[in-house]
Amino acid sequence: MVSDPIVVRHAGKPMTGEEAWMRLLRYIGYWSMFGHGLFAVLDRPSGRYLGDTGTRRSTA
């Protein structure tokens, strides 16, 4: 999904397969290391994926 130019048109440039894989591993790592991370947002009636949201630890 993140490699599709239409899907990411308002959120940056499409990712390569390797970039998408590394993003997934980072998201898993947030939960494993910090106990928080990103959540999938779904449309309740249809179950359609709408995006993601959540918290990330600030580096500042």
C-alpha positions in Angstrom: 0.0 0.0 0.0 2.8 2.5 0.9 4.4 1.9 -2.5 1.3 3.0 -4.4 1.7 6.7 -5.6 -2.1 7.3 -5.4 -2.3 6.1 -1.8 0.6 8.2 -0.6 0.0 11.3 -2.8 -0.6 13.5 0.3 1.9 11.8 2.6 5.2 11.9 0.7 6.7 9.6 -1.9 6.0 5.9 -2.5 8.3 3.5 -0.6 10.3 0.7 -2.0 9.6 -2.8 -0.7 12.6 -2.6 1.5 11.5 0.7 3.0 8.0 -0.6 3.7 9.5 -3.7 5.4 11.8 -1.6 7.6 8.8 0.6 8.5 6.9 -2.4 9.6 9.8 -3.7 11.7 10.1 -0.2 13.3 6.4 -0.2 14.2 6.8 -3.7 15.8 9.9 -2.5 17.7 8.0 0.5 19.2 5.6 -1.8 20.9 8.2 -4.3 21.9 10.6 -1.8 23.4 8.3 1.0 24.7 4.9 -0.6 25.1 3.3 1.9 22.8 3.3 2.7 19.1 0.9 3.2 16.2 -2.6 1.9 15.8 -4.5 1.0 12.6 -7.7 3.0 12.2 -10.5 1.0 10.7 -14.0 2.0 9.5 -16.1 0.0 12.0 -19.0 -0.9 9.6 -16.9 -2.0 6.7 -13.6 -2.9 8.4 -11.9 -0.8 5.7 -8.4 0.4 6.7 -8.3 4.2 6.9 -4.8 4.9 8.1 -2.8 4.8 11.3 -2.3 7.0 14.3 -0.6 6.8 17.7 2.3 8.0 19.7 6.0 7.9 19.2 8.8 8.7 21.6 10.2 12.1 20.9 13.9 12.3 20.1 14.2 15.9 21.3 
